[in-house]
């Protein structure tokens, strides 16, 4: 798995998720859309079976920082879910 930064500007960020399906980028997108600081967040994939998903973020704030914050929030949610799974 690898991240490719296609566009990396202060207010605009496009990240290609190489070796990922849409799951992780979609979770990040959903967290981004909860923020009033985000103007646009979306995941695109050219073809369902080919290519890699891309997360596109547009904001008046620093897009990279907003993505990092969203990733941290997703991590916390996943930790909470993991804590509720009974161990055998």
HELIX and SHEET records of a PDB file:
HELIX    1   1 UNK A   22  UNK A   33  1                                  12    
HELIX    2   2 UNK A   63  UNK A   84  1                                  22    
SHEET    1   A 4 UNK A   2  UNK A   8  0                                        
SHEET    2   A 4 UNK A  12  UNK A  18 -1                                        
SHEET    3   A 4 UNK A  53  UNK A  59 -1                                        
SHEET    4   A 4 UNK A  38  UNK A  44 -1                                        
END                                                                             
